[in-house]
Amino acid sequence: MALHTLGTAATTSLTCLPAWSATIAASDVAAVASNILNDAGIGAILGGYSSGETYFIGTGTTHSSTSITSVSAAAGSPAIATIKVGDVVLGAGVPAGTYVSAVAGGGATLTLSRAATAGAAGVNLIIARPALMAPKLLVDSAQLFVPMRGTLKILPGDYVAVGRAGEVVLVPGNAVSYAGSIWSFT
């Protein structure tokens, strides 16, 4: 089984598991769960909190390869020198579950664990420490834990998705499957 995308009729930008069932592979659950950030992380990304030493927010140039160059920090973000091997990378064209596998040039050049799907300059990047990623938010026992909000039961047919900023989205299966739904699953 592989990860999919879920979105509205206008865009399909959420990384998504197929409809929840007993046949969901543990590796697929882990791939989605590895991109879910806790609320403090999402707040840092959206400007509700300072980014501190655990989240890097900035831009870089992707090359349809495992290389990101010209990495630069956004105002208020830690210096690029704080990026470490193992940090999780979120950004347009960066596959879910990608992490930094090498750092060069004081952080200006990064090698990723997976190749970006496109090449572009000025790609917005979020790089977060795995220790501060949400711990065990999605488990294969059909429980979704959302920090500061509680645990949700995932019902058969529900879709669990993660947005580009690491936010978790739970969409009931019947909201996706009815004729005329704004949701698109690919």
C-alpha positions as CSV (number, residue, x, y, z in Angstrom):
1,M,0.0,0.0,0.0
2,A,1.2,3.5,-0.6
3,L,0.4,7.0,0.7
4,H,-2.0,9.1,-1.3
5,T,-3.2,12.7,-1.4
6,L,-6.4,14.2,-0.2
7,G,-7.7,17.7,-0.7
8,T,-10.6,19.8,-1.9
9,A,-11.7,20.2,-5.4
10,A,-9.2,23.0,-5.8
11,T,-6.1,21.3,-4.5
12,T,-4.8,17.9,-3.3
13,S,-2.1,18.9,-0.9
14,L,-2.5,16.6,2.1
15,T,-0.5,13.4,2.5
16,C,-3.0,10.8,3.3
17,L,-3.5,7.1,4.2
18,P,-6.1,5.2,2.2
19,A,-9.5,4.8,3.9
20,W,-8.8,3.2,7.3
21,S,-9.1,-0.5,7.5
22,A,-7.5,-3.5,9.1
23,T,-5.2,-3.9,6.1
24,I,-3.4,-0.6,6.5
25,A,0.4,-1.3,6.6
26,A,2.4,-0.3,9.7
27,S,4.9,1.3,7.4
28,D,2.2,3.6,5.9
29,V,1.0,4.5,9.4
30,A,4.5,5.3,10.4
31,A,5.1,7.5,7.3
32,V,2.1,9.6,8.0
33,A,2.7,9.8,11.7
34,S,6.3,10.9,11.2
35,N,5.0,14.2,9.6
36,I,2.5,15.1,12.3
37,L,3.8,18.0,14.4
38,N,2.5,18.8,17.9
39,D,0.5,22.0,18.5
40,A,3.5,23.9,19.7
41,G,5.3,23.1,16.5
42,I,2.4,24.2,14.3
43,G,2.2,27.4,16.4
44,A,5.9,28.1,15.7
45,I,5.4,27.5,12.0
46,L,2.4,29.8,11.8
47,G,4.0,32.5,13.9
48,G,1.9,32.0,17.1
49,Y,5.1,31.1,19.0
50,S,8.7,31.9,18.5
51,S,10.5,29.2,16.4
52,G,13.1,28.7,19.1
53,E,15.9,26.2,18.7
54,T,13.8,23.2,17.6
55,Y,12.2,24.5,14.4
56,F,13.9,26.0,11.5
57,I,11.7,28.1,9.1
58,G,13.2,29.4,5.9
59,T,13.6,28.8,2.2
60,G,15.9,26.8,-0.1
61,T,16.3,25.6,-3.7
62,T,15.2,22.0,-4.5
63,H,16.7,20.2,-7.5
64,S,14.5,17.1,-8.2
65,S,17.2,15.2,-6.3
66,T,18.3,14.7,-2.7
67,S,20.0,18.1,-2.6
68,I,18.6,21.4,-1.3
69,T,20.9,24.4,-1.8
70,S,20.8,28.1,-0.9
71,V,19.1,27.4,2.4
72,S,18.3,30.6,4.3
73,A,16.5,31.4,7.5
74,A,13.3,33.4,7.8
75,A,13.3,36.3,10.2
76,G,13.0,35.0,13.8
77,S,14.1,31.5,12.9
78,P,17.2,29.9,14.3
79,A,20.4,30.2,12.2
80,I,20.8,27.6,9.5
81,A,23.8,26.2,11.5
82,T,21.2,24.7,13.9
83,I,20.0,22.2,11.3
84,K,21.1,18.7,12.2
85,V,21.2,15.3,10.5
86,G,18.0,13.5,11.4
87,D,15.8,16.7,11.4
88,V,12.5,16.1,9.5
89,V,12.0,18.3,6.4
90,L,8.6,19.6,5.3
91,G,8.1,21.6,2.1
92,A,6.4,21.7,-1.3
93,G,7.8,18.8,-3.3
94,V,9.5,17.1,-0.4
95,P,8.0,13.6,0.1
96,A,6.4,12.7,3.5
97,G,8.9,11.2,5.9
98,T,12.0,12.9,4.5
99,Y,14.8,13.9,6.8
100,V,18.2,15.6,6.6
101,S,20.9,13.0,5.9
102,A,23.8,15.4,5.6
103,V,24.6,19.1,6.3
104,A,27.2,21.1,4.4
105,G,28.2,24.7,4.2
106,G,27.1,25.5,7.7
107,G,23.6,24.4,6.8
108,A,23.3,26.2,3.4
109,T,23.3,22.9,1.6
110,L,21.3,19.8,2.8
111,T,21.2,16.3,1.6
112,L,17.8,14.7,2.0
113,S,16.9,11.0,2.7
114,R,14.5,11.1,-0.3
115,A,14.6,13.1,-3.5
116,A,12.4,16.2,-3.9
117,T,9.7,15.7,-6.6
118,A,10.4,19.0,-8.3
119,G,13.1,21.6,-8.7
120,A,12.3,25.2,-7.6
121,A,14.0,28.2,-6.0
122,G,12.6,29.9,-2.9
123,V,10.7,26.8,-1.6
124,N,9.3,27.4,1.9
125,L,10.9,24.9,4.3
126,I,10.1,23.8,7.8
127,I,12.7,21.6,9.5
128,A,11.9,20.2,12.9
129,R,13.6,18.0,15.4
130,P,12.1,14.5,15.5
131,A,12.1,14.6,19.4
132,L,9.5,17.4,19.2
133,M,7.4,15.8,16.5
134,A,4.2,14.5,18.0
135,P,5.0,11.3,19.9
136,K,2.9,8.3,18.8
137,L,0.1,10.4,17.5
138,L,-1.3,7.8,15.2
139,V,-1.3,4.2,16.2
140,D,-2.4,1.2,14.3
141,S,-5.1,0.5,16.9
142,A,-7.3,3.1,15.2
143,Q,-6.6,5.9,17.7
144,L,-5.5,9.4,16.7
145,F,-4.0,11.5,19.5
146,V,-4.1,15.2,18.9
147,P,-2.0,17.1,21.5
148,M,-4.0,19.4,23.8
149,R,-7.2,18.1,22.2
150,G,-7.4,14.4,23.1
151,T,-7.8,11.0,21.4
152,L,-10.1,10.4,18.4
153,K,-11.3,7.0,17.3
154,I,-10.7,6.4,13.7
155,L,-13.6,4.5,12.1
156,P,-13.5,2.2,9.1
157,G,-13.4,4.3,6.0
158,D,-12.1,7.5,7.7
159,Y,-9.1,9.3,6.1
160,V,-6.1,10.5,8.2
161,A,-4.1,13.1,6.4
162,V,-1.2,15.5,7.2
163,G,-0.8,19.0,5.8
164,R,2.4,20.7,4.7
165,A,2.8,22.4,8.1
166,G,2.4,19.0,10.0
167,E,-1.2,19.6,11.0
168,V,-3.3,16.4,11.3
169,V,-6.7,16.2,9.5
170,L,-9.3,13.4,10.1
171,V,-12.0,13.3,7.4
172,P,-15.0,10.9,7.8
173,G,-15.1,8.5,4.8
174,N,-18.7,9.4,4.0
175,A,-17.6,13.1,3.6
176,V,-15.2,12.0,0.8
177,S,-17.3,9.3,-1.0
178,Y,-20.6,11.0,-1.6
179,A,-21.4,12.4,-5.1
180,G,-20.6,16.1,-5.2
181,S,-18.2,16.1,-2.3
182,I,-15.6,18.8,-2.2
183,W,-13.0,16.2,-1.1
184,S,-10.8,14.5,-3.7
185,F,-8.8,11.3,-2.9
186,T,-6.1,10.2,-5.3
